[in-house]
Every structure is written in C-alpha cells, then in structure tokens.
Amino acid sequence: MLYEPKPIRFRAVLWRGNPDDLPAGWRNRVAVREDGTAYVQTLQGPAAATPYGQWWLREGADGELYPIRADVFVDRYQAVPQ
C-alpha cells in the first residue's frame, strides 16, 4: 500500500534579519544576534536561520518554528489563496 502526507497549511516568512518582519506571536520565540542570525528552538534542538533571504521560518503542524532553505521551500511548497 502507498501513502502520501495530508495537506498541512502553515504560515511562513522570509527571514531577512529584522525581527519586526516576523508575526507578533513568533517574536518572543526567536533570538536574534547582532549579525541578524535568528535562533529558534526546534523539536530536534536549536537551529539557526541566516538573514540573507535564503532561509524561511516556518510554523509546523504543532506550532513549532524552524528554518528551511529558500530553494527547498520553493521546491516543496506553494502559496494557498486566503
């Protein structure tokens, strides 16, 4: 038998190094260094997102945040009309 994942809708933001660009509910969950690198606590431990437009901060199915490379994000996901 074959299976495929159920669709999951989530919010995503292109990280450019400015915490003000994040949704208000995410800001207290992200630590930002002076160089703009963002650190988030994931289910697997801490993860970093660099501020050069190459990483996304994504809210997962259980509300967690984690970074994902922009090329991987664009390859796997598409915008959903609201």
C-alpha positions, 0 to 999 in steps of 0.5 A, a space after each residue: 500500500 502507498 501513502 502520501 502526507 495530508 495537506 498541512 497549511 502553515 504560515 511562513 516568512 522570509 527571514 531577512 534579519 529584522 525581527 519586526 518582519 516576523 508575526 507578533 506571536 513568533 517574536 518572543 520565540 526567536 533570538 536574534 544576534 547582532 549579525 541578524 542570525 535568528 535562533 529558534 528552538 526546534 523539536 530536534 534542538 536549536 537551529 539557526 536561520 541566516 538573514 540573507 533571504 535564503 532561509 524561511 521560518 516556518 510554523 509546523 503542524 504543532 506550532 513549532 518554528 524552524 528554518 528551511 532553505 529558500 530553494 527547498 521551500 520553493 521546491 516543496 511548497 506553494 502559496 494557498 489563496 486566503 
